[in-house]
Amino acid sequence: MLRRKFRKLMTRLSVSVILLFIILFGLLYYINTQKSSNKNILVEDFEEKAIDGNFESINFTEDPLSLKDFVKVDVSVSPGKIILSHNCTGIVMTTTVAKTFSIQRGIENKAEFRPNEHDIFADALENFGISVIFVKIRELSNDLYYANIFFKKGESMLNLDAKPSDALAIASRFKAAVYINKELLDKAGQNIC
């Protein structure tokens, strides 16, 4: 009976690890191809405009790495709540106790008895030479916060949409900075002094 349960547990663990590595290899492939494909799109667009002689209409999108209109925040947690604060203004986000526990463990640089999904993901990233640059909390829509997490490997960078709680849990393991949109902080923030 105990052997069956152990086998079942080991099978589930093996499948989870395999899926994690498939996702990680997909992420690495995406990072390596993203840089060259973006250049090709911009070059093709530029060439089309140059042929037409219409340089004024070229629209380069805003730099996703820009921190213009963003401020750095301090991150703290209590069970089920994430507090992002800048000076005396803060935003409180609700999430699961498990997520806040994971963020706290990352902030304190403490490992659990067994690694959780954020520990495993961070270890895999480090093993492949990928680091987290920073996290941007960009907007609040329909009572949901939206964030981006920025990864770097060598000269390649990757910007991924993420739940703020997951982005913060992963970033805390890399001691990466967290930024929030100033306008969002002003609108949704409250005095916490």
SVG drawing of the C-alpha trace seen along z (x, -y; Angstrom):
<svg xmlns="http://www.w3.org/2000/svg" viewBox="-14 -63 40 65">
<polyline fill="none" stroke="black" stroke-width="0.4" points="0.0,0.0 2.7,-2.4 4.8,-1.4 1.9,-2.2 1.4,-5.7 5.2,-6.3 5.2,-5.2 2.2,-7.4 3.9,-10.4 7.1,-9.8 5.3,-9.5 3.5,-12.8 6.7,-14.4 8.5,-13.1 5.8,-14.4 5.9,-17.8 9.7,-18.1 9.5,-17.0 6.8,-19.6 8.9,-22.3 11.9,-21.5 9.8,-21.5 8.6,-25.0 12.1,-26.1 13.5,-24.9 10.7,-26.7 11.5,-29.8 15.2,-29.5 14.3,-28.9 12.0,-31.9 14.7,-34.2 17.2,-33.2 14.9,-33.7 13.1,-36.8 16.0,-39.1 16.7,-38.3 13.0,-38.1 12.2,-41.5 15.1,-43.1 13.9,-41.5 10.4,-42.9 11.7,-46.4 14.1,-46.2 11.3,-45.1 9.0,-47.8 11.8,-50.4 12.6,-49.2 8.9,-49.4 8.7,-53.0 12.0,-53.9 10.7,-52.6 7.6,-54.8 9.7,-57.7 7.5,-58.1 9.8,-58.2 7.6,-60.3 5.0,-57.5 7.5,-54.9 6.2,-54.2 8.6,-52.6 6.8,-51.3 7.7,-52.4 10.8,-50.7 9.4,-48.0 12.5,-48.3 11.8,-52.0 11.0,-52.9 9.6,-56.3 6.3,-56.8 7.3,-54.0 8.6,-54.2 10.5,-51.6 8.5,-50.0 9.3,-48.1 7.6,-44.7 6.3,-43.2 3.7,-40.5 1.3,-39.3 -0.7,-36.1 -2.8,-36.5 -1.7,-40.1 1.1,-41.8 1.9,-45.4 3.7,-47.5 4.9,-50.8 6.6,-53.9 7.1,-56.7 3.8,-56.8 1.6,-55.4 0.9,-51.7 -1.2,-49.3 -2.5,-46.1 -3.1,-43.1 -4.9,-40.0 -3.6,-36.5 -3.3,-33.1 -1.4,-32.4 0.8,-30.0 1.9,-32.8 2.6,-35.3 4.6,-32.5 6.6,-31.9 7.3,-35.6 8.4,-35.9 10.7,-32.9 12.3,-34.6 12.7,-37.9 14.3,-36.2 16.4,-33.9 15.1,-30.9 14.4,-27.5 11.4,-25.4 11.9,-21.8 11.0,-20.9 11.3,-23.4 8.1,-24.9 7.4,-25.8 9.0,-29.2 12.2,-27.7 12.4,-25.1 11.8,-27.7 14.4,-30.1 17.0,-27.2 16.4,-26.2 16.8,-29.8 20.0,-30.2 21.3,-26.9 20.8,-28.1 22.3,-31.5 19.1,-33.5 18.5,-36.2 15.5,-38.4 16.2,-42.1 13.0,-43.6 9.3,-43.4 6.8,-46.1 3.3,-46.2 1.6,-48.1 -2.2,-48.3 -5.4,-47.4 -8.3,-46.2 -11.5,-44.5 -10.1,-44.2 -7.0,-42.4 -3.4,-43.6 -1.2,-43.0 2.6,-42.7 5.5,-41.9 8.7,-40.1 11.9,-40.8 14.5,-38.1 18.0,-38.4 20.5,-35.9 23.7,-37.4 22.5,-40.0 19.0,-38.6 16.0,-39.8 12.5,-38.5 9.4,-40.3 6.6,-38.1 3.2,-38.9 2.7,-37.4 0.5,-37.4 2.0,-39.9 2.2,-37.3 4.2,-34.8 6.4,-37.6 7.2,-38.8 7.9,-35.3 10.4,-34.7 11.9,-38.1 12.4,-37.9 14.7,-34.9 16.9,-37.1 16.7,-40.2 15.3,-42.0 13.7,-45.5 10.0,-45.9 8.4,-49.0 4.8,-50.2 3.1,-52.6 3.0,-56.0 -0.5,-56.7 -1.7,-53.4 0.0,-54.0 -1.7,-57.4 -5.2,-56.1 -5.2,-52.8 -2.8,-53.6 -3.6,-54.5 -1.8,-56.3 0.1,-53.7 2.2,-56.0"/>
</svg>
